[in-house]
Amino acid sequence: MELNLKGKTAFITGAAHGQGRATALGLAKEGVNIAAFDIAKQLSYPQYKFGSEDELQTLKVECEKLGVKCLLHKGDVRVDEDIQKAVNATKDAFGKIDILFNNAGICAYGLTHELEESAWDNMLDINLKGAWMVGRRIIPIMIEQRGGVIINNSSVLGLRGANRLSHYVASKWGLTGLTKAWAIELAQYNIRVVSLHPTGVNTPMNDGLAAMEGMTPKEIGERSAGNLINVPWVETEDVANAVVFLASDSARYVTGSEFILDAGLLTR
């Protein structure tokens, strides 16, 4: 399989742990330099464990062991100043940004009529608006260099509905639509845009959601998923492998579409 990723640069949001971290390491193994962006602190909503500064530091060490450079950026995808600072530093260090993995996101349960307005706003601002905020600062760089790949991490719930997750579902459907709009806008610049749709993933966020529901991670995975293949979730490495493929020359004609990694869930 023709990857041709060595020497490229990837900007990854939500990079400290979970899917973002695994993807950073997966790309690093292929010789991609990494710009790791993460809020690296706790938020009041949702109340599960977020990535930390220590995890960012260990990610840098692991990437450098693989022979690539790793820049660390602590910031919030809702804050333009944080984004511009990180994007400019990445451009200054590497001269380009070839890959954007819009991965930062949150999840929490709640019935629509019981949600606080702040819960709705936080979900949409981080999961959807945050992807646009980052994209609008990186897209001009990709236009200037006449090429790039943007992968928006949506969900199977960006293609279907779910109980007690209306705000999350809305944010993930939004990413699906945003992907298609960007693909149309950016094709003329040789920029591909794809949405990724995993089923449940074995991450710290999954563990946190389970604790909030008074369940084990396996129970929450099985309740949420209903996969055809008999697994409660996929692993972060599965997401990383998908991103590596989509970012590579082997996917050079893949754009504007949904890459589904669902263990058969949506076939039901």
N, C-alpha and C positions, 0 to 999 in steps of 0.2 A: 504494500500500500504506500502510495506516494504522499508523504506528509509535508516535507520541505518547510519545517517550522524553525529550524536552527537559526539563531540570530535575530529572531523576531521579538517584539515586545508586547506583553499582555498587561492590561489594566484590569484588575479584578476587585470588585466591591464585595464587602462581607467576607474578607479573605482570611480572617484570623482562625476560624475553625469551620467544621462542617464541609459543605459542598465547595465553598470558596477555597478553603485550604487544600482540599484534595485536588481541586482543579489546578491551583497554582503549582502543586508538586507534579501533577501529571504533565503539565506544559513544560515545567522546568526539566523534566526527564528528556524532553525532546529538544532541549537547548534554547528554550524561550526565556528571555529576561522578564522578571516579574515586577510589577508595581502593585503592591498589596495595600488596599484601602479598607479601613474598618473603623467603626465608631469606638471599639475597644473600651467600652464602659457599660455599666448597667443603665437601663432605662426604666422608668416607672411603669411602662406598659409596653409589652407584656412582662410579667414578672417571672421570667425564667432566665437562666444564665446566658449572657451574651459573650462574645469573644473578648479577649483581654489583651493588654499590652504584652504580657509574657508570652501569650500564644503567637502574637505577631513576631516577637523576637525569635522564638524557636522556629517559626516558619522561615525567617531569613536565614538562619543557620542551616536548615535542611536544604533550602534552595541552593545556597552557596556550596554545600557539599556535592551537589549535582553539577557544579561547574558553571552556574549562571549567576547573574547579579539579581539582587532583590532589594527594591526600595520600599520602605515602610511609610505609610501615610495614615495618621490617625485623623479621622474626620467623619462628618455626618453627610449622608447623601442629600439631606434637606437643606444644607448650608452651602450656598454658592461660593463663598470665600474659601471654604475648606476644599471644595472640588477644584477650583481654579488653581489654588496653591499646589495641590497634588498633581494635577495635569501638567502644569507648567514645569514642575520639577522633573516629572517623568520625561517630558519632551526635551528638556535641557540635558538630562543624563543620557538618554538613548537616541535622541534625534528623531524619534518617530513613536507612534503607537499603532500597532498592527491589529491588535485583538482587544475588544472590550467584552468582558463577561459581566453583565449587569445581574449580580447575584444577591445583593443585599436585600433582605426581606424579613418580615415578621409574620407571625400567625397567632391567633387566639380565638377562642370560642365565644359565642354570645348570640342570643336571639335578636333579630333586627330591632324589635320594638323595645328591647331592654338595653341596647347599646348606648353608651354615652357618646355624645358628638365627638369628643376627643378621641375615643377609640376608633371611630370611623376615620377621622382625619389622620391619625397616626398611621393606620394601615395603608390608606391610599397615598399618603405623602411619602412613606418609605418605599413601599412596594412598586408604585407606579410613577408618581411624580419624581421620585428619586432617580429612577432609570432615565427619565427624560432630562433631569438636571445634569446628570453625568454625561449623557449622550450629547447634549447640545454643546458641551465644551470639548468633547473628543472628536465629534463629527467633522468640524472644520479642519482638524489636523489630518484626518483620513482623506478629506476632499483634496487638500493640498498635495498629499502624497499619492493621490489617485489610486487608493486601494485600502482595504481593511475588512475586518469581519466583526460584526456585533452579534452577540448571543445573549438574548434576554431570557433569564431563567423564570419561566412561568410555572406551570403545574398542570396535572390532569384536571385540576379545578379551574384552569383557564380554558377548558373545553367542555365542562359540565357544571352542574350545580352541586350543592352540599348543604346539609342541615347545620344550622348554628354557625355558619361561616360566610354570611352574605358579604361582609366587608372584605374578607380575604378573596372570595370568589370574584367580586367586582374588580379588585386590583389585578388579579391574574388574567381575567378576560381582557382587561385594559392593556396588559402587556402583549397579549396576542394580537390585538388590533394595532397597537403601536408598532409592532414588528412589521406588519403588512404595510402600513403607511410609510415607514422608513425605507423598506425594501423598494417601494415604488420611487420614492424621492431620490434614493442614493445609488440606484443601479447604474446610472449614467457615469458615476465616478468609480465604478468597479468596487463598490462596497456592498458586501453581502450582509443580510440581516436575517436571523433565524430565531424562532422561539423554541425553548426546550421545555418539555412537559413530563417531568418525572411523577411517578406515583409516590407514596410515602418513602422518605429516605432516612436511613439510620444515622441521625445527627443529634447533637446536643439539644437542638430545638425540639426534636421529636421527644426526647427524654423530658424536657421541661413541660411540654404540653401534657404529657402523660401524668406528671406529678400534679399539675394544676387540675386535672380531671380525677385524681385519686386512682389512677390505673398504672399498670406497668407499661413500659414502652412497647412490648410485644402486643399487649391488649389494645393499646391505642392504635398501633399499626394495623392490626387485623380489623378493628372496627372501622377505621378510616378507609382502608384500601379495598378489600375484596378482589385481590388479584387473581387472574386465572392461573398463573404459575404459583405454586404453593409456597409463597414467601410472604412474610408480613410487610416487607419493605425491600428496596434496593439499597445498595451501599454507595457511599460517597464516591468511591472509585469508579462506579458505573457512570455516574454523572460526569466525572472527570474524563473518562474515556470518550463519552459522547462529545464533550466540548473539544477535546483534542482532535477528533475526527472532523467536526464541523468547522473548526478553525483552519484546517489543513487544505492543501491543494486537492486532496482526494474528494473534497466536497465543493469543488470550485463552481459547480452549477447549482448549488443548493442555496436558495434565497427566497424570502417571503413565505416560508412554509413552517409547519409545526413538526419538530422532531420529537416523537413520542417514545418515552422510556417508562412504560407503565406496567410491565409484567402481565399484560393482557387485560388490564382493568377496564379500559374503554370499550372492549369488545363485548362486555356483558350487556 
